[in-house]
Amino acid sequence: MPKTQILSGRAAGAAEPPLFDACQTGVVLRAVLGVELALGAGLLFGSSGLSAWVERLAFVTAGALPATLAWLLASCALKRWLARGRLSAQVACGAALGALAGLLACALLASFQVTAAAPWLASACSGALLAGGLTLALLWRARASMPAATTARLAELQARIRPHFLFNALNTAIALVREDPARAERVLEDLADLFRHALADHGQLSSVSEEVALARGYLEIEQLRFGDRLRLHWSLEPRADAALLPTLILQPLVENAVRHGVEPSVDGADVWVSTRLRGRALVEIEVRNTMPAGQGDAGHGLAQDNVRDRLRLLHDLEARFQTRIRDGVYSARIEVPLAGAPRT
């Protein structure tokens, strides 16, 4: 299949994330912490002192924590079904599951036979209110990370394919027209594919293989421009190809490797692009480049902040982005989960 068809078809191949998702590690941690804070604040009323408050909180947690985890498990199992409903239906289902979780917590505490009458109604209402609030928070966070709310960030990243790169690529093609027409044609085809993808309305997600293909097209153009000064090394693991990334997140990293590694150096630089699967569920994408002596991290900050923010929006605590300089080599490393669509 021609490269133009691959790039123009990427939008159709990437699935959008579900609106309601309680499976993510970050959501689980926030839900447990939120419930504990709400219980702690409520138990301040009627507590005679700090020791009494701590004792009551520990007792109530024995029922609330298993119930909260049960709510999270049920919401996670039903996320695909819930995501197909309207906002009001999702909130209602979340609250209903919360009421059941409240009854479960009350039943667990009643088994200790501390009080004669268990507060069934109060527990159900409390569970529904807490769950309804958490469901709304999940939905608002998911909506905030959808393309309509992040258009400015995506436009900023797309703008990183700077005009100076366009001019340099066109000048390279012009210089090759008489000398090597086939190579000039290839430069223009790669350039067209690159900008077609950058300007397309393709949503928020791309697979690792798609991002690597885009980065490869960019680096092929720069290879013709710099020749032997740009020494490329690829190490790609096919098992990592299916992981999902924010669209156009790899291109600015390889662009920075060229701008801060190859351009300032008379001898050029080595650039490594690697993907690998770590364990069964974690994909690592790394871009490295040698740096001229005495050059620090200056100039990489905008790309770093952009990548870090977009990964946090898409994968929350399950994604990591790290940079470092060691032995004259600058490294930018992305880690994302392998399975399924990103979670919100």
C-alpha positions in Angstrom: 0.0 0.0 0.0 1.4 3.5 -0.9 2.5 5.6 2.0 0.0 8.3 1.2 -2.8 5.8 1.7 -1.3 4.7 5.0 -1.1 8.2 6.4 -4.5 9.3 5.2 -6.1 6.2 6.7 -4.7 6.6 10.2 -7.7 8.4 11.5 -10.0 5.5 10.8 -7.8 3.0 12.5 -7.5 4.7 15.9 -10.4 4.2 18.4 -11.5 7.0 20.6 -11.3 6.3 24.4 -14.5 5.6 26.3 -16.0 8.5 28.3 -16.5 6.5 31.5 -13.5 4.4 32.7 -12.8 3.5 36.3 -10.1 1.0 35.4 -7.1 3.3 35.5 -4.6 3.2 38.3 -4.8 7.0 38.8 -8.6 6.8 39.1 -8.5 4.0 41.7 -6.0 6.0 43.8 -8.0 9.2 43.6 -11.3 7.4 44.4 -9.9 5.7 47.5 -8.3 8.9 48.7 -11.5 10.9 48.0 -13.7 8.5 49.9 -11.3 8.5 52.9 -11.1 12.3 52.9 -14.9 12.6 52.8 -15.3 10.0 55.6 -12.6 11.8 57.6 -14.3 15.1 57.3 -17.7 13.7 58.2 -16.4 11.8 61.2 -15.0 15.0 62.7 -18.5 15.8 63.7 -19.2 13.9 67.0 -15.6 12.9 67.7 -14.5 13.9 71.2 -10.8 14.1 70.3 -8.1 13.0 67.9 -7.8 9.5 69.2 -11.6 8.9 69.0 -11.6 10.3 65.5 -8.8 8.0 64.4 -10.5 5.0 66.0 -13.8 5.8 64.3 -12.1 6.4 60.9 -10.3 3.1 61.1 -13.5 1.3 61.9 -15.5 2.9 59.1 -12.7 2.3 56.6 -13.0 -1.4 57.2 -16.3 -1.3 55.5 -15.8 1.7 53.1 -12.6 0.5 51.5 -13.9 -2.9 50.3 -17.1 -1.2 49.1 -15.1 1.4 47.2 -13.0 -1.2 45.5 -16.2 -3.2 44.6 -17.7 0.0 43.0 -14.5 0.5 41.0 -14.5 -3.1 39.8 -18.1 -3.0 38.8 -17.7 0.3 37.0 -14.6 -1.0 35.2 -16.4 -4.2 34.1 -19.3 -2.1 32.8 -17.3 0.7 31.2 -18.0 -0.2 27.6 -21.7 -0.4 28.2 -21.8 2.7 30.3 -19.8 4.7 27.7 -22.6 4.2 25.2 -25.2 6.0 27.4 -25.9 9.6 27.8 -24.3 11.7 30.5 -27.3 11.6 32.8 -27.6 7.8 32.4 -23.9 7.3 33.2 -24.2 9.5 36.3 -27.4 7.6 37.4 -25.7 4.2 36.9 -22.7 5.4 38.8 -24.8 6.6 41.7 -26.9 3.4 41.7 -23.7 1.3 41.9 -22.6 3.7 44.7 -25.8 3.0 46.6 -25.2 -0.7 46.4 -21.6 -0.2 47.5 -22.9 1.8 50.5 -25.2 -1.0 51.5 -22.2 -3.4 51.2 -20.2 -1.2 53.5 -23.0 -1.1 56.0 -23.4 -4.9 55.9 -19.7 -5.4 56.5 -19.8 -3.0 59.5 -23.0 -4.5 60.8 -21.3 -7.9 60.9 -19.1 -6.6 63.7 -22.4 -6.0 65.7 -21.2 -2.8 67.2 -24.6 -1.0 67.0 -28.1 -2.4 67.4 -29.5 -0.7 64.3 -27.4 -0.5 61.1 -27.8 2.8 59.1 -28.9 1.2 55.9 -30.6 4.3 54.3 -27.8 6.7 55.3 -25.2 4.3 53.9 -27.0 3.9 50.6 -27.5 7.7 50.2 -23.9 8.4 51.2 -22.6 5.9 48.7 -24.8 7.3 45.9 -23.6 10.8 46.6 -20.0 9.9 46.7 -20.2 7.7 43.6 -22.3 10.2 41.7 -19.7 12.9 42.4 -16.8 10.7 41.3 -18.7 9.7 38.1 -19.1 13.4 37.2 -15.5 14.0 37.9 -14.5 11.1 35.6 -16.8 12.4 32.8 -15.6 15.9 33.1 -11.9 14.8 33.0 -12.6 12.6 30.0 -14.4 15.4 28.2 -11.5 17.8 29.0 -9.1 15.4 27.3 -11.2 15.0 24.1 -10.0 16.7 20.9 -12.5 19.5 21.2 -10.9 20.6 24.5 -7.3 20.1 23.5 -7.4 21.7 20.0 -4.9 24.4 21.0 -2.4 21.8 22.3 -2.7 19.7 19.2 -2.3 22.8 17.0 0.8 23.8 19.0 2.4 20.4 18.4 1.4 20.5 14.7 3.0 23.9 14.4 6.3 22.4 15.5 6.8 21.2 11.9 8.3 24.6 11.4 8.4 26.7 8.2 12.2 26.5 8.2 11.9 22.7 7.8 9.6 23.2 4.8 12.0 25.7 3.2 15.0 23.4 3.8 13.2 20.4 2.4 12.1 22.3 -0.7 15.6 23.6 -1.2 16.9 20.1 -1.0 14.4 18.9 -3.6 15.3 21.8 -5.9 19.0 21.0 -5.6 18.3 17.4 -6.6 15.9 18.1 -9.5 18.7 18.0 -12.2 21.2 15.8 -10.3 18.8 13.1 -9.2 15.2 13.5 -10.2 14.1 10.3 -8.5 15.4 11.4 -5.1 13.9 14.9 -5.6 10.5 13.2 -6.3 10.9 11.1 -3.1 11.6 14.2 -1.0 8.5 15.9 -2.3 6.4 12.8 -1.7 7.7 12.4 1.9 7.1 16.1 2.5 3.5 15.9 1.2 2.8 12.8 3.4 4.2 14.5 6.4 2.1 17.7 6.0 -1.0 15.8 5.0 -0.9 13.9 8.3 0.0 17.0 10.3 -2.9 19.0 8.9 -5.5 16.3 8.9 -8.4 16.1 11.3 -7.4 12.7 12.6 -8.3 13.0 16.2 -6.2 12.4 19.2 -4.7 8.9 18.9 -2.1 7.1 16.8 -0.4 3.8 17.1 3.3 3.4 17.8 3.8 2.0 14.2 2.0 5.1 12.8 4.1 7.5 14.8 7.3 5.7 13.8 6.3 5.8 10.1 5.8 9.6 10.3 9.1 10.0 12.1 10.8 7.9 9.5 9.5 10.1 6.7 10.7 13.2 8.5 14.2 11.7 9.1 14.4 10.5 5.5 14.1 14.1 4.3 16.7 15.2 6.8 19.0 12.4 5.7 19.0 13.8 2.2 19.8 17.2 3.5 22.6 16.3 5.9 23.9 13.2 4.2 26.6 11.4 6.3 26.3 13.9 9.1 23.0 12.3 10.1 23.6 8.7 11.2 20.4 6.9 11.9 19.9 3.7 13.9 16.6 1.9 14.2 15.6 -0.8 16.7 11.9 -1.5 16.4 10.0 -4.3 18.0 6.8 -5.3 16.2 5.1 -6.3 19.4 5.1 -2.7 20.5 3.4 -1.4 17.4 -0.2 -1.5 18.7 0.3 0.8 21.7 -1.5 4.1 21.5 0.1 7.5 21.6 -1.1 11.1 21.3 -0.9 12.0 17.6 2.3 13.7 16.4 4.1 13.1 19.7 7.2 11.4 18.3 7.9 13.8 15.5 9.0 16.8 17.7 11.4 14.5 19.6 13.2 13.4 16.4 13.1 16.9 15.2 14.9 18.1 18.4 17.4 15.3 17.9 18.3 16.7 14.5 18.2 20.4 15.5 20.3 20.0 18.7 22.4 17.1 17.7 23.1 17.2 14.0 22.8 20.9 13.0 25.2 22.4 15.6 28.0 19.8 14.9 30.4 19.8 12.0 30.8 16.1 12.4 27.0 15.5 12.7 25.4 13.1 15.2 24.1 9.7 15.7 20.3 9.4 16.2 18.7 6.2 17.6 15.0 5.5 17.5 13.9 2.4 19.4 10.7 0.7 20.5 10.4 -2.3 22.7 8.0 -4.2 24.8 8.9 -4.5 28.5 7.1 -7.3 30.3 3.7 -8.0 28.9 2.0 -4.6 29.2 4.5 -1.7 29.0 5.8 -0.2 25.7 9.0 1.9 25.7 9.8 4.4 22.9 13.1 6.1 23.0 14.8 8.8 20.9 18.5 9.4 21.6 21.1 11.6 19.9 24.8 12.5 20.5 25.4 16.1 21.4 28.2 18.6 20.6 30.7 19.0 23.4 29.6 21.6 25.9 25.9 21.8 24.8 23.4 21.3 27.5 19.6 20.6 27.5 18.8 24.1 26.2 16.1 24.1 23.5 14.4 20.9 24.4 12.0 22.4 27.0 9.0 23.2 24.9 8.8 19.7 23.3 9.4 18.1 26.7 6.5 20.0 28.4 4.2 19.3 25.4 4.9 15.6 25.4 4.6 15.3 29.1 1.2 17.1 29.3 -0.4 15.2 26.4 0.7 11.9 27.8 -0.8 12.8 31.2 -4.1 13.7 29.5 -4.2 10.5 27.6 -2.8 7.9 30.0 -2.6 9.7 33.3 -0.4 7.8 35.8 0.2 4.9 33.5 2.4 6.8 31.2 5.9 8.2 31.9 8.2 10.6 30.1 11.8 11.0 31.1 14.8 12.9 29.6 18.5 12.7 30.6 22.0 13.4 29.3 24.6 10.8 29.9 28.1 10.5 28.4 27.2 13.1 25.8 24.0 11.4 24.7 20.6 13.0 25.1 17.7 10.6 25.7 13.9 11.1 25.6 12.0 8.1 26.7 8.2 7.5 26.6 6.5 4.6 28.5 2.8 3.8 27.8 0.6 0.8 28.5 0.1 -1.7 25.7 -3.4 -3.0 26.1 -6.4 -1.3 24.6 -7.4 2.3 24.3 -6.1 4.9 26.8 -8.1 5.4 30.0 -9.5 8.5 31.5 
